[in-house]
Amino acid sequence: MPLIASSNYQPPARLWNGHLQTIIPSLFRKVTVPYVRERIETADDDFLDLDWAYAVNSHQPTANNELSLTAGCSLPTDHCLVILSHGLEGSSTSQYLAGMVKHLTESGFDCLAWHYRSCSGELNRQQRFYHIGETGDLHFITNYALSKGYQTVYVMGFSAGGSVTLKYLGEQGSNLNTAIKKAVVFSVPLDLMGSARRLEQWDSLVYNYRFNRTLKRKVLQKAEVMPGVFPTATVKKARSVREFDNLFTAPQNGFRDVTDYYTRSSSLQFIPNIVIPTLIVNAKNDPFLSPECFPEKLARELPHIWMEFPEQGGHCGFPSRTGGIHGTYWSEERAVDFLTSPPLD
């Protein structure tokens, strides 16, 4: 029964609710990572931008960007890779992800923070955008990373990126590459419809407005270089994330409507098929998550899934009580602990 019934997370005293724990780290934490940017071409004549960060005081890539690795992996001296997936409209510089990369590299891990299409600062070439049910790019990125010679790979995701990660692992099931050993995800909207409705509640409308605004702006920017391709008048009508997904994301990606999109893309249904040790951390005061995102009964039934539901933490927050908003976060320490320790019985 892997459910972790209690959590030792405690927030800073001055960040006393989920909104403060969400917003303050996002606004005021400043972590800069010396990424090495790589652009790779996709089979559909598009590109994905990858940001690499290497373990502190460890190797550097050779001239041809290949790694010379020993068999197996024993931290912190050998080469393990963590592939990180950011949240909705995020990037490798989002503070929750940059802070994690900093702590991981200081702990002996290499990191690969990849960007969804049009999230790296440059619009992608093709008409398609990313969406939360799309796992093909993560599969492509994972295989590409494995081609570098890594013997041990971990996958990690935040918010929407956590949902994509879990869906991918569940889809792969027992066919998952055996080099992928563990997964850790934070603040995951396991049920997309429930989370969309949660974002429409009065206390979360600020987040809903922000996402809706940036999603629409990106479509309108792309419409300028692809005139006549996108339904711009329809997109402008969206007043929430759910409306945007119903008017644009769903029809653009072959779903009947937003209900079909959310139902088929929610990661909750894929979790039972995951075959590697996986930690899911969702704070109960997360202003993005609905009650369906805390499936304690399911957690008790699954041998490979550890679910930890702290009372506090916010959305992609988890600043530590001792380190405050500028130090190492509890989530970062928790991730390294899970990746380097044997799973709990």
C-alpha positions in Angstrom: 0.0 0.0 0.0 2.3 2.8 -1.2 0.1 5.8 -0.3 2.1 8.1 2.0 -0.5 8.9 4.5 1.3 11.9 6.0 3.8 14.4 4.7 6.5 16.3 6.5 6.1 19.4 4.4 5.7 22.7 6.3 5.6 26.1 4.5 7.2 29.3 5.6 5.1 30.9 8.3 4.4 34.0 6.3 3.1 32.0 3.3 0.0 30.8 5.1 -2.3 29.7 2.2 -2.2 28.0 -1.2 -2.3 31.2 -3.2 0.7 32.7 -1.4 2.6 29.4 -1.7 1.8 29.5 -5.5 2.3 33.1 -6.4 5.2 34.3 -4.2 7.7 31.7 -5.4 6.7 32.4 -9.0 7.1 36.1 -8.7 10.1 36.6 -6.4 12.3 33.5 -6.7 15.1 34.1 -9.1 17.0 30.9 -10.2 19.2 31.1 -13.3 20.5 27.8 -14.8 23.4 27.8 -17.3 21.5 25.7 -19.9 23.0 24.5 -23.2 20.3 24.9 -25.8 19.9 22.3 -28.5 17.4 22.3 -31.3 16.4 19.0 -32.9 14.2 18.4 -36.0 11.1 16.3 -35.8 9.7 13.9 -38.4 6.9 16.4 -39.4 9.4 19.1 -40.4 9.2 20.9 -37.1 11.6 21.4 -34.2 11.8 21.0 -30.5 14.1 23.0 -28.3 16.0 21.2 -25.5 17.8 22.8 -22.6 20.6 20.7 -21.1 22.2 21.1 -17.7 25.0 19.0 -16.5 25.9 17.7 -13.0 28.1 20.1 -11.1 31.8 19.2 -11.1 31.1 16.3 -13.4 31.4 15.6 -17.1 30.8 17.8 -20.0 29.5 16.6 -23.4 32.2 15.7 -26.0 32.6 17.5 -29.3 29.9 15.3 -30.9 27.6 15.8 -27.9 27.8 12.1 -27.1 28.5 10.7 -23.6 30.9 8.0 -22.6 29.1 6.1 -19.9 29.8 3.1 -17.7 27.2 0.4 -17.4 24.6 1.0 -14.7 24.3 4.1 -12.6 25.4 4.8 -9.0 24.8 8.3 -7.9 26.5 10.8 -7.8 29.5 9.7 -9.7 27.9 8.0 -12.8 25.7 9.7 -15.3 22.0 9.6 -14.7 19.6 11.9 -16.6 16.4 13.5 -15.5 14.0 14.6 -18.3 11.7 17.4 -17.1 8.4 18.5 -18.6 7.1 22.0 -17.7 3.6 23.1 -17.0 1.0 24.8 -19.2 2.6 27.8 -21.0 5.8 27.3 -19.0 9.4 26.8 -20.0 12.8 25.7 -18.7 13.1 29.1 -17.0 9.9 28.7 -15.0 11.1 29.0 -11.4 9.6 25.7 -10.2 11.6 23.9 -13.0 14.8 25.9 -12.9 15.0 25.5 -9.1 14.6 21.7 -9.5 17.3 21.6 -12.2 19.7 23.5 -10.0 19.2 21.1 -7.1 19.3 18.1 -9.3 22.6 19.1 -11.0 24.1 19.9 -7.5 23.1 16.4 -6.5 24.9 14.7 -9.4 22.2 14.4 -12.1 22.2 15.6 -15.6 19.0 17.3 -16.7 17.1 17.7 -19.9 14.4 20.4 -19.8 12.5 20.2 -23.1 9.9 22.6 -24.4 6.5 21.9 -25.9 6.1 23.3 -29.3 6.0 27.2 -29.3 7.0 27.3 -25.6 10.8 28.0 -26.1 10.5 31.6 -27.1 9.9 30.8 -30.8 6.8 29.7 -32.6 7.0 26.3 -34.1 6.7 25.8 -37.9 3.7 23.6 -38.2 0.0 24.4 -37.7 -0.1 22.0 -34.7 0.3 23.2 -31.1 0.9 21.2 -28.0 -1.9 19.9 -25.8 -2.1 18.0 -22.5 -3.0 14.7 -24.1 -0.1 14.7 -26.6 2.7 12.3 -25.6 4.4 11.7 -28.9 7.0 14.5 -28.4 7.9 13.2 -24.9 8.4 9.8 -26.4 10.6 11.3 -29.2 12.6 13.3 -26.6 13.1 10.2 -24.4 14.4 8.1 -27.3 16.7 10.9 -28.4 18.1 11.2 -24.8 18.7 7.5 -24.6 20.6 7.6 -27.9 23.2 9.7 -26.1 24.2 6.7 -24.1 22.5 7.2 -20.8 22.0 4.0 -18.9 19.6 5.4 -16.3 16.8 7.9 -17.0 14.2 9.4 -14.7 11.2 11.4 -15.9 9.7 14.3 -14.0 6.8 16.7 -14.7 5.0 19.7 -13.2 1.3 20.4 -13.4 0.3 19.8 -17.1 3.8 18.3 -17.6 3.1 15.9 -14.8 -0.1 14.8 -16.5 1.7 14.3 -19.8 4.4 12.3 -18.0 1.9 10.0 -16.3 -0.2 9.5 -19.4 3.0 8.6 -21.3 4.1 6.1 -18.7 0.7 4.5 -18.6 0.5 4.3 -22.4 3.8 2.6 -22.5 3.1 0.2 -19.7 5.3 -2.8 -19.8 6.8 -1.6 -23.1 8.5 1.3 -21.4 12.2 1.4 -22.1 14.0 -0.4 -19.2 16.5 2.5 -18.9 13.6 4.6 -17.5 13.7 3.7 -13.8 11.5 6.1 -11.8 9.2 9.1 -12.2 8.3 12.1 -10.0 5.5 14.6 -10.7 4.1 17.6 -8.8 0.9 19.5 -8.7 -0.8 17.3 -11.4 -4.4 17.9 -12.6 -5.1 14.2 -12.8 -8.7 14.9 -13.8 -8.7 17.7 -16.4 -12.4 18.6 -16.3 -12.3 18.8 -12.5 -9.3 21.0 -12.6 -10.9 23.2 -15.3 -13.9 23.7 -13.1 -11.7 24.4 -10.1 -10.0 27.2 -12.1 -13.4 28.7 -12.7 -14.1 29.2 -9.0 -13.9 32.8 -7.8 -10.6 32.4 -5.9 -8.8 30.9 -8.9 -10.0 33.1 -11.7 -6.7 35.0 -11.8 -4.9 31.9 -12.9 -7.6 31.1 -15.4 -7.4 34.6 -16.9 -3.7 34.4 -17.2 -3.6 31.1 -19.0 -6.5 32.0 -21.3 -4.8 35.2 -22.2 -1.4 33.7 -23.0 -2.9 30.8 -24.9 -5.0 33.1 -27.1 -2.1 35.5 -27.7 0.1 32.6 -28.9 -2.6 31.5 -31.4 -3.1 35.1 -32.7 0.7 35.5 -33.1 0.9 32.4 -35.1 -2.1 33.5 -37.2 -0.1 36.5 -38.3 2.5 34.2 -40.0 -0.1 31.7 -41.1 -3.0 33.9 -42.3 -6.3 32.1 -42.9 -5.3 29.0 -41.1 -6.7 29.6 -37.6 -10.2 30.6 -36.5 -9.0 33.8 -34.9 -12.5 35.3 -34.4 -13.6 32.2 -32.6 -10.4 32.1 -30.4 -11.0 35.7 -29.3 -14.4 34.7 -27.9 -12.8 32.4 -25.3 -13.2 33.7 -21.7 -11.7 30.8 -19.8 -9.3 27.9 -20.3 -12.2 25.5 -20.8 -13.8 27.7 -23.4 -10.4 28.0 -25.2 -10.0 24.3 -25.2 -13.6 23.8 -26.5 -13.3 26.4 -29.2 -9.7 25.7 -30.3 -7.7 22.9 -28.7 -10.3 20.2 -29.1 -11.3 20.8 -32.8 -7.6 21.5 -33.8 -6.6 18.1 -32.5 -9.4 15.9 -33.6 -11.6 15.8 -30.4 -15.3 16.2 -30.6 -15.4 18.9 -27.9 -13.7 19.8 -24.7 -15.4 17.0 -22.8 -14.0 14.5 -25.2 -10.6 16.1 -25.0 -10.5 16.2 -21.2 -11.9 12.7 -20.9 -9.5 11.0 -23.3 -6.4 13.1 -22.1 -6.8 12.9 -18.3 -3.9 11.0 -16.8 -5.9 9.4 -13.9 -7.1 6.6 -16.1 -3.5 5.7 -17.2 -2.0 5.5 -13.8 -2.9 1.8 -13.1 -0.8 0.8 -16.1 2.5 2.4 -14.9 5.2 -0.2 -14.1 8.0 1.9 -12.6 8.1 3.5 -9.1 6.3 6.8 -9.4 5.8 9.6 -6.9 2.8 11.9 -7.3 2.8 14.9 -5.0 -0.4 17.1 -4.9 -1.0 19.7 -2.2 -4.5 19.7 -0.8 -4.6 23.5 -0.9 -3.6 23.7 -4.5 -5.9 26.2 -6.2 -5.7 24.3 -9.5 -6.8 20.9 -8.3 -10.2 19.4 -7.8 -11.1 16.5 -5.3 -10.6 14.0 -8.1 -6.9 14.8 -8.1 -6.4 13.1 -4.7 -7.4 9.5 -5.4 -6.3 7.9 -2.1 -8.3 4.7 -2.7 -6.6 4.1 -6.0 -3.2 4.8 -4.5 -3.7 2.0 -2.0 -4.4 -0.5 -4.7 -1.4 0.2 -7.0 2.0 -1.4 -6.2 4.2 1.1 -8.2 2.5 4.4 -7.3 3.3 6.5 -4.3 0.9 9.4 -3.7 1.7 12.1 -1.2 -0.9 14.8 -0.4 0.5 17.5 1.9 -2.0 19.8 3.5 0.1 22.8 2.2 2.2 23.6 -0.8 0.1 25.5 -3.3 0.6 24.8 -7.1 4.2 24.1 -8.0 5.2 25.9 -4.8 6.5 24.0 -1.8 9.0 26.5 -0.5 10.7 25.2 2.6 10.2 26.6 6.1 13.9 26.9 6.7 15.1 28.1 3.3 12.2 30.4 2.5 11.5 31.5 -1.1 15.1 31.8 -2.1 16.6 28.6 -0.8 16.2 25.0 -1.8 12.6 23.9 -1.9 11.1 21.0 -0.1 9.9 19.6 -3.5 13.5 19.6 -4.7 14.7 17.7 -1.7 11.8 15.3 -1.9 12.4 14.5 -5.5 16.1 13.7 -5.0 15.3 11.6 -2.0 12.8 9.5 -4.0 15.2 9.1 -6.9 18.1 8.0 -4.8 16.4 5.9 -2.2 14.8 2.4 -2.5 11.0 2.8 -2.8 9.0 2.5 0.4 7.3 -0.9 1.2 
